[in-house]
């Protein structure tokens, strides 16, 4: 158990819809990262938050947004969903401090767009 | 250019044998970290081992060791005494600097044969 909790585990929805994925980081971790894993693109970084503030942006579409709340949990919002958004979405968290802190991943949310 | 290259899409190894999974990386940063993750068929991402760019010794964690050759920019994962439960996708990843996102390779699918 990595200590990172993601809900829901599975999500099935239709094109054009909007969904929210939730992540609770490990206790004490201030950094939260979102990644998308798809068959054709592999594991891609989407966005990072550190203690409530956006720290880095990767290949995140404009239809996607995220935030980190004061209690450090994070939500990833995906809107106007397309078939190509079907993927496994991971949240990861890491402790502050030295660079050797690994990112610990949640079990992921598997999103299927019909 | 790809920052992380894993040239072996798939590998087979006999149970109890050792196996090496290749990873080369590309960075101009002096401070970086290299990570290996395991992804079983159930989908979760499991952190295995870390190597820092300034570490002089190769990292080891149980049956996992990292063959770090800085001049060649390679960070190969060695799994000793393979077990059936080692069958999974293995991802090499790099982080440049501190608290930054990971960049992943495309992965190597390892199959352990009884």
Interface residues (C-beta under 8 A of the other chain):
Chain A: X2 X31 X33 X35 X42 X43 X45 X48 X50 X55 X56 X58 X88 X90 X92 X94 X96 X98 X99 X100 X102 X103 X104 X105 X106 X107 X108 X110
Chain B: X31 X32 X33 X35 X37 X43 X44 X45 X46 X47 X50 X52 X91 X95 X97 X98 X99 X100 X101 X102 X103 X104 X105 X106 X107
